[in-house]
């Protein structure tokens, strides 16, 4: 197979596998069986291995000796640590977005919220695509590639862990309301408010995840 064709297949495989991981189709903690997956996707193992290496470098897969690649998983303590990191980075991004945004960024943030609101109104679940879409638009407005790179990594890891959790419609509605308020604070150039809203948003999502994982009410901790 020509090198450029193999590289093209590897890129396709990265996105195919990424979607399966983020959607929970391949669950957190699952070992990646290269033979079965290559057969299922009707590709050779070369491009698949390249895709796996890429996703290991992004933190969505973890290489374990004598076991191979395993889907990222985290216990409640590590989830807490992920949110500490994400909150530090993304509150800064929200503040920067309120200062650096332009008209195109404002439109992108509002349209993302509108699409998500239509999905909820139609009885559709607030899926990871909606969440990624909004936060990607916010990070674009922040104009900070280093922050974007790190948030993208942590956000995807959180989505993978959360993918098999049941999320109530009320929580999805609250998340979308957070997004709408963030969009308006950024549009109005309210940097402090944007940072405060982001911190509150991430803290609420963290509490929901930890409660789902432990079965305990952490709201009073």
C-alpha positions as CSV (number, residue, x, y, z in Angstrom):
1,X,0.0,0.0,0.0
2,X,1.4,3.5,-0.9
3,X,2.5,5.5,2.1
4,X,0.2,8.4,1.3
5,X,-2.8,6.0,1.1
6,X,-1.9,4.4,4.4
7,X,-1.5,7.7,6.1
8,X,-5.0,8.7,4.7
9,X,-6.5,5.6,6.1
10,X,-4.8,6.1,9.4
11,X,-6.3,9.6,9.7
12,X,-9.8,8.2,8.9
13,X,-9.3,5.5,11.5
14,X,-8.3,8.1,14.1
15,X,-11.7,9.9,13.7
16,X,-13.6,6.6,13.5
17,X,-12.1,5.3,16.7
18,X,-12.4,8.7,18.4
19,X,-16.1,8.8,17.7
20,X,-16.5,5.3,19.1
21,X,-14.7,6.3,22.3
22,X,-16.5,9.6,22.9
23,X,-19.9,8.0,22.2
24,X,-19.2,5.1,24.6
25,X,-19.6,2.6,21.9
26,X,-16.2,1.3,23.1
27,X,-16.4,1.7,26.8
28,X,-13.9,3.1,29.2
29,X,-11.4,0.4,30.3
30,X,-12.0,-1.8,27.3
31,X,-8.9,-3.4,25.7
32,X,-8.6,-2.7,21.9
33,X,-8.5,-5.9,20.0
34,X,-6.6,-5.0,16.9
35,X,-7.5,-8.2,15.0
36,X,-11.2,-8.0,15.6
37,X,-11.4,-4.3,14.9
38,X,-9.4,-4.5,11.7
39,X,-11.7,-7.3,10.5
40,X,-14.8,-5.3,11.5
41,X,-13.6,-2.1,9.8
42,X,-12.2,-4.1,6.8
43,X,-8.8,-2.5,6.9
44,X,-5.2,-3.7,7.4
45,X,-3.6,-3.5,10.8
46,X,-1.0,-1.0,9.7
47,X,-3.3,2.1,9.5
48,X,-5.2,0.9,12.6
49,X,-2.0,0.7,14.6
50,X,-1.1,4.2,13.5
51,X,-4.5,5.4,14.6
52,X,-4.1,3.7,18.0
53,X,-0.7,5.3,18.5
54,X,-2.2,8.8,17.8
55,X,-5.0,8.3,20.2
56,X,-2.5,7.0,22.9
57,X,-0.6,10.3,22.4
58,X,-3.9,12.2,22.9
59,X,-4.7,10.3,26.1
60,X,-7.8,8.7,24.9
61,X,-6.1,5.3,24.9
62,X,-3.5,4.1,27.3
63,X,-0.8,1.5,26.5
64,X,-0.4,-1.2,29.1
65,X,2.4,-3.8,29.1
66,X,1.2,-7.3,28.1
67,X,-2.3,-5.9,27.4
68,X,-1.9,-3.4,24.6
69,X,-4.1,-0.3,24.2
70,X,-6.9,0.2,26.7
71,X,-9.6,2.9,26.6
72,X,-8.8,5.7,29.2
73,X,-10.6,5.2,32.5
74,X,-10.5,7.1,35.8
75,X,-11.6,6.7,39.4
76,X,-13.4,9.5,41.1
77,X,-10.1,10.9,42.5
78,X,-8.6,11.2,39.1
79,X,-11.9,12.8,37.7
80,X,-11.5,15.4,40.4
81,X,-7.9,16.1,39.3
82,X,-9.0,16.3,35.6
83,X,-11.6,18.9,36.6
84,X,-9.1,20.9,38.6
85,X,-6.9,21.1,35.6
86,X,-9.7,21.9,33.2
87,X,-11.2,24.6,35.4
88,X,-7.8,26.3,35.7
89,X,-7.4,26.3,31.9
90,X,-10.9,27.0,30.7
91,X,-11.8,29.8,33.2
92,X,-8.7,31.5,31.8
93,X,-9.9,30.7,28.2
94,X,-13.4,32.2,29.0
95,X,-11.8,35.4,30.3
96,X,-9.6,35.7,27.2
97,X,-12.5,34.9,24.9
98,X,-14.4,37.9,26.4
99,X,-11.5,40.1,25.5
100,X,-10.4,38.7,22.2
101,X,-13.7,37.6,20.5
102,X,-14.9,39.1,17.3
103,X,-18.3,39.1,15.6
104,X,-17.7,35.7,14.0
105,X,-16.9,34.1,17.3
106,X,-20.1,35.6,18.9
107,X,-22.1,34.2,16.0
108,X,-20.5,30.7,16.4
109,X,-21.2,30.6,20.1
110,X,-24.8,31.7,19.8
111,X,-25.5,29.3,16.9
112,X,-24.0,26.4,18.9
113,X,-26.4,27.2,21.7
114,X,-29.4,27.5,19.3
115,X,-28.6,24.1,17.7
116,X,-28.4,22.4,21.1
117,X,-31.6,24.1,22.3
118,X,-33.4,22.7,19.3
119,X,-32.1,19.3,20.0
120,X,-33.4,19.4,23.6
121,X,-36.7,20.9,22.5
122,X,-37.2,18.0,20.1
123,X,-36.5,15.5,22.9
124,X,-33.1,14.6,21.7
125,X,-30.2,14.0,24.1
126,X,-27.5,16.7,24.7
127,X,-24.7,14.6,23.2
128,X,-21.0,15.1,23.3
129,X,-21.1,16.7,19.8
130,X,-23.1,19.6,21.3
131,X,-20.7,20.1,24.1
132,X,-17.5,19.9,22.0
133,X,-19.0,22.3,19.5
134,X,-19.6,25.0,22.1
135,X,-16.3,24.7,23.9
136,X,-14.4,24.6,20.6
137,X,-16.0,27.9,19.6
138,X,-15.1,29.4,23.0
139,X,-11.5,28.2,22.7
140,X,-11.3,29.6,19.2
141,X,-12.4,33.0,20.6
142,X,-9.8,32.8,23.3
143,X,-7.0,32.7,20.6
144,X,-4.7,30.6,22.9
145,X,-3.4,27.5,21.1
146,X,-1.6,26.2,24.2
147,X,-4.7,26.4,26.3
148,X,-6.8,24.9,23.5
149,X,-4.5,21.9,23.1
150,X,-4.6,21.0,26.8
151,X,-8.4,21.6,27.2
152,X,-9.1,19.5,24.2
153,X,-7.2,16.6,25.7
154,X,-8.8,16.8,29.2
155,X,-12.3,17.4,27.8
156,X,-12.1,14.3,25.6
157,X,-10.9,12.2,28.6
158,X,-13.8,13.5,30.7
159,X,-16.3,12.7,27.9
160,X,-14.9,9.1,27.6
161,X,-15.4,8.5,31.3
162,X,-18.9,10.1,31.2
163,X,-20.0,8.4,28.1
164,X,-21.7,5.4,29.8
165,X,-23.4,7.6,32.5
166,X,-27.1,8.4,32.5
167,X,-27.5,12.2,32.4
168,X,-30.8,13.6,33.4
169,X,-32.6,16.0,31.0
170,X,-32.6,18.5,33.8
171,X,-28.8,18.4,33.9
172,X,-28.6,18.8,30.2
173,X,-30.9,21.8,30.3
174,X,-28.8,23.3,33.0
175,X,-25.6,22.8,31.0
176,X,-27.1,24.4,28.0
177,X,-28.3,27.4,30.1
178,X,-24.7,27.7,31.3
179,X,-23.5,27.8,27.7
180,X,-26.1,30.4,26.8
181,X,-25.1,32.7,29.7
182,X,-21.4,32.2,28.8
183,X,-22.1,33.1,25.2
184,X,-23.7,36.4,26.3
185,X,-21.1,37.3,28.8
186,X,-18.4,36.8,26.1
187,X,-20.4,38.8,23.6
188,X,-20.7,41.6,26.1
189,X,-17.0,41.5,26.9
190,X,-17.6,40.7,30.5
191,X,-14.4,38.8,31.3
192,X,-14.8,38.3,35.0
193,X,-18.4,37.1,34.6
194,X,-17.4,34.7,31.9
195,X,-14.7,33.2,34.1
196,X,-17.1,32.9,37.0
197,X,-19.8,31.2,34.8
198,X,-17.2,28.7,33.4
199,X,-16.0,27.8,36.9
200,X,-19.6,27.3,38.1
201,X,-20.5,25.3,35.0
202,X,-17.5,22.9,35.3
203,X,-18.1,22.5,39.1
204,X,-21.7,21.4,38.5
205,X,-20.7,18.9,35.8
206,X,-18.0,17.6,38.1
207,X,-20.5,17.1,41.0
208,X,-22.9,15.3,38.6
209,X,-20.1,12.9,37.4
210,X,-18.8,12.1,40.9
211,X,-22.3,11.5,42.2
212,X,-23.0,9.2,39.3
213,X,-19.8,7.3,39.9
214,X,-20.1,6.9,43.7
215,X,-23.8,7.0,44.2
216,X,-23.2,9.6,46.9
217,X,-24.4,13.2,47.2
218,X,-21.2,15.3,47.1
219,X,-23.0,18.7,47.1
220,X,-22.2,19.2,50.8
221,X,-18.6,18.1,50.7
